[in-house]
């Protein structure tokens, strides 16, 4: 456990954000499927990306082995689990795709149902609908039309999309239900198209023609991570004065989380785009007294935005967050637990979060509060900026940030925050 403190009245810094792991993991899969197996061009220390990179290398080394089950362990990395389910279904060999205890409680049935309808050989080794999965890969899978539920995770859809060009006859995906995180489906479409795939999306149906990916330098398509920018928007919202340059971030982006400037304009933060990136500062306007938001298109922003609103005494109702139940932890419950113990007024109704806009017992204390991260990187980074308001706050596990933003604590120190045991 370490504690974060900051007693400054001004935060002035330049930040180089990590590259988007959402983009990088898609590019790694696309490059793998293209047959380009060189590992040059990767510049990320995020554990999610390193896990994907290492497991794809393991898959290539064991491709075609049919006498043994090769174990592919994703840990608690949902993106890797979902993307590799489709990759392995198409890769000759016998595979045992598994993860840690939490991963084995995260559902995967809509994805496996869709793959099985295409002829994939997938068997649940333990509980039906959950990892681990025994997969017998087949490079001659035939495409066709599938109708998966798009209301649980867009990663199921992206996983299916990326193998689409390699299926005989291509693939049509008719999305069922209320589409969750459609911006990530559009991200996958954009990256596939830039890699040479023919993908059409009318908002409800995806048409992917049989073909090949090119072997170009995919990693030139990577962008700094807009979801990581959220924690610096929090800093700008909480600091009395701020001037924070987020280098390389621009308004035109394939990331759905690039809605941050519009969101935080309501919380008193201005975003000015320059040739170097975006500069965050106080807008000169007070934060709104009530803010309601639907996070269906950007669920990764829910934690920092809800923590920001709670800390600023803003009343709000937040929906479109049901997918937070099946992330690294149940993020809805985690937010309720930690905001409540800090004294903020929060209520959970079904899969929605309500803030009453009242700060019931929050004050600067000699003994800082301890925040439980639940092995979730976004919990640690969403609560750390509260040090600006509370004087100090302790994080029970600082290492969790390695999942997406390994330099986060170093960047916080550079911005004037102090870390101590």
N, C-alpha and C positions, 0 to 999 in steps of 0.2 A: 504494500500500500504506500502511495505517495500523495502528498498534498500540493495543491496548486494555489498560489497566492498572486495577487496583483493589486497594488494600491496606487497605481498611476491614474492620472486624470486624462492622459492622452496616450493613444496607441498609434504609433507611426511606424510602418514597416512595409517591406516588399516580400511577397511570398511566392515561391515556386511550388505550385500544387503538383501532386502526383498525376500521372496520366490516368485517364478513366479506365478502371479495371473492367467495366462493362464492355467498353470498346475493345480493349486488349484481349479479353477472353474470347470474344467473337472472332477477332482477327486470328488468334492462335488456332481456333478450330477450322476456320476457312482455309488458312494456309496449310494445315495438316491435310484437309480434304483435297486440296489442290495438288498434293504430291510434293510440294516444296517443303522439305524437312530441315532446311538450314535454320539455325537458332540465332543468327545475327539480327540485330535491329531491335531487340527487346531491352527496354530501359525501365524496368519496374522492380521495386523491392517488395511490393505488396504480396502477402503470402497467398492470396487467392490466385494471383497471376502465376506465381512460382509453382503452386500446386498444379494448375492446368498445364503449364509448360513441362513439368517433370512427368506427369502422368501420360501426356501425349508421347513423350519420349519412351516411356515404359511400354506403351501400346505398340509403338513402331517396332521395338526390339522383340516383342513377343507375338507379333502378328503371325497368324497361320498355325500356331501351336494348338493341336487338337487333342492331345493326350493328357493334358493337365489343365486344371482351372487356374488361370492367372488372376491373382487378386489385385484389383484396382481400388485403392482406399482414398476417398475424397476428404476424409475428416469431416468437418462441419461446414463444407463449402457447397452450398446449394447450387450455385451456377455450374460448378464443375460436375456435380452429380447429374444434373439434368442434361447438360450438353453432351456428356460422355455416354449417357444411356443411348442416344441416337447414334453417336459415332461407333460404339461397340456393336450395335445391332447390325452395322454395315461392314464390320471388320472381321475377317475370318479368324477363328480361334474360339476357345472356351474361356469365358471371362466371369469373374465373380466381382461385381461392382458393389462396394459397400462404403460405409462411413462410420463416424463415431456414434455414440449413443443418441445424441440429439438428432443426427441425420436420419437415423433409423426410425424416428418418430415424425419425419416430414413426408407428406404424401407425394406420390409420384404416379398414381393410377391413371389420370387422364393421358399422360405421356405414353405409358406402357400400353394402354388400351389402343391408342392410335398406331403405335408401332406394330403391335400384334395383328391389327387389322391389315397391315401391309405384308404380313407374313413373317415378322420377326419372331425369333424363338427366345422368349423371356419367361423365366420362372421365378416366383417370389420364394425366397429361401426361408423366410420366417413368417411375417404377418402379411397377408394379402394387401397389396396396394402400397407397400413401404419397402425400402431397401432392407437387406441386401438383395441383389438381383443376380440370378444365374443367366448369362446371355451367351447364346451360340451365334456368333457373327456370320453374316451371309452377304457377300459383296454383290450378289445378284438380286437384291430385293427389287420388287416391282412397285412402281408408284401407283397413283390412282387418286381417288377422292376420299378424304377423311374429314370428320366433323368433331374436333375436340372441343371440350369445354374451355373457353378462354377466360373464365371468371375466377380462376384460382391463381395461376401464375403465367405471365407472358413468357417466362423462360421455357415452358413446355412448347409454346408455339415457335419461338426462336430456334429451339433445338431441332424441331421437325423441319423448319424452313431451311436450315443450313445443309441438311443432307438431301434436300429436294432435287438439286441438279444432278445428283449421282444416281437417282432412282430411275429405273427404266420407264420411260414414258412421262417422267416428271411427276409433279405433285400438285394437287389442288387441295387447299385447306379452307373449309367452310367453318368459320368461327361461330361457336355457339355461346349463348348467354351474354352477360354484360362483360365487355372486354376490359380486362385489367391491364394497366400500364401499356396502353396502345403505343405510346411513344417509343417503348423499347422494341416493339415489333417493327416500327418504322426505322429505328436505328439499324436493326438487323437487315432489313430490306436495303437500306442505303449502302451498307458495307458490302453486302452480297453483290449489288449492282456494280459497285466500284471495282469489285474483284472479277467482273465479267459474267455474272449470272443474270438470267432473264427472269425478273420477278415483278409481278404486277399485283397491286393491292388496292381494292376499291373501298376499304374500310370495313368490309365484312368477309370477303373472300380473297385468298391469296392464290395466284396462279404462278407456278414455278416450272419453267421448261427444263427438260433434260438437257444437259450440257456439261461444260467443264469450267472450273475456276481458272483464271490465269495465274501466273506465278510471279506477279509484280511485287514491288516493295510495299506490302500492305501496311507496314507500320508508319508510313508517312501519313496515314489516315488518322492516327491517334490524336487525341485532344486532351488538354488538362481536364481534370475531373470536376464537373460542376457540383456534384453532390458533396465533394470535399470543401467546396467554397462555402457551403452553408454554415460551417462552424466559424468562419471569418465574418460572415454576415452577422452572426450572433455577437461576436466581439464588437463589431461596429455599432450594433444596437445597444449594447450594455455600457460601452465606454462613454464618459462625458464628452470626449472629443476623439475623433479617429480619422486617420488617412491611411488606408490599407490598399496597396496595389497588388492585385492578384494577376501575376504575369501570364500572358498568353491566353487569357480568357476573353472571348469575343461573343457578341450577341448572336451571330449566326452559328448555330451548333446543331448537331444531330441528337444531342442529349436533351431529354425531356426536363431534366433538372435545371435547365437554363431559364426557367421561369422565376428563379430566385430574385432577380431585380424587381420584378413586378410584385412579388410577395412582400419583400422587405421595404418597399416604398411605403407600405401601410404601417411599418414599424419604425419609421423615422430615418431610414437609411437610403442615401442616394447612390446610384451606380452610374459612373461616367466612363464610357469606353474611350480608350486612347489607342495609340499605335502599340503601346506596350501591354495592354490588357485592360482590366476594369479597375477603377479606383472607387473604393467604398468610403463614404464619409457621412457625417450627420447632414440630413437634408434641410434642417432648419425648421421643419414641421414636427409637431408632436405626433407620437404614435396614436393610432386610432384607439378608441375605448372598447370596440368590439370588432372581432375579425373571425369570420367563418370561412372554411376552406374545404374543398374536396380534393383529396390526394390521390385519386384514382390513377392519374397519369404520372405521378411523381411520389410514390410511397416512401422512398428513401429520405425525403425531406421532412417527413412527418415529425420525427423526433426533435431535430433542432428547432423547427418552427413552433411546435407545441411548447417546448421548454422556453423558447423566447417569449411567447405570449404569456405563459404563466408567470414568468419572472417580471414582466413589464406590467402585470396587473390588467391584462386584456381579457375581456370576456370572449368566449368563442365556442363554436361547435365544429368538430372536425370529423369528416367522414371519408369514405374511400380508403379505409385503412385495414380492412379485414385481412389482407395478405400479411400484415405485421404479426399475425398470430403464428405463422409458420416460417418465421425467419430464424436467425441464429438463436433467438429466444422468442417467447411470446412478448413482443415489444409493447403491446397495449397494456398488458399487466405490469410489465417492467416500468413503464412510464407512470402508471398510477401509483405503484409502490413507492418509487423514488421521489416523485413530486409531492406526494402526500407526506412522507416523512420529513421533507424539507419545509412543509407548512403551506404549500400552495393548494388552492381549492380545485380539485379535479374529480370528475365522476365519469364512470364508464357505463354506457347504456348500449348493450349489444356489442356491436363493432364500431361504435362511435365514442369519441372523447369530448366531454364538455368541461370547459373552464368557467368558474363563476366570477373570475376577474378580481378575486380577493386574495390578499396575501395574509394568511391567518396568523402565522407565528414566525415569519422569516425575519431574521435580524443578524447582524454581524456578531459572531460569538468567538470567545477565546478558544473554545474547542470546536474545530470545524466539523461539519457533518461528513459522513462517509457514504458515498454513492456506490451501490452494488451494480456492477456492469453486466452480470449474467452472461459472461463470456461473449459480449456483443460490443464490437468496435464502435458502433454509432452511439451507444449509451455513454461510453467514456467521453467521446468528443462532443456530444451534445450538452453534457453537464459541466465540463471543465470551464467554459467561459463564464459560468456563474460566479467564479472567483472575483470578477470585477464588481459584482453587486454584494456578495457575502463576505468579501475580504479573503476568504480561504475556503477551499472545498477539497475533500480527499476522495481519491479514486481507488477502488479496491484492487484493480488489476490494470495497470497502465500498458501492459504488453499487448492487450487485445487490439490496439490500433494497427499492429503489423498487418492485419488482414487487408487493409485498404490504404492506409496513410502512415507508413512507418516513421516518417520524419515529423509527425505532428507535434510531439513534445519539444523537439529541437526548434521547430518553427515558433511554438508558443514562447519558449525562452527568448528567442530572438525578438519577439514582439513585446517583451518586458515582463512576462509571467515568470514566477519563480517556482521551482519544484524542490520539495524536500521530503525526506523520509518521515 
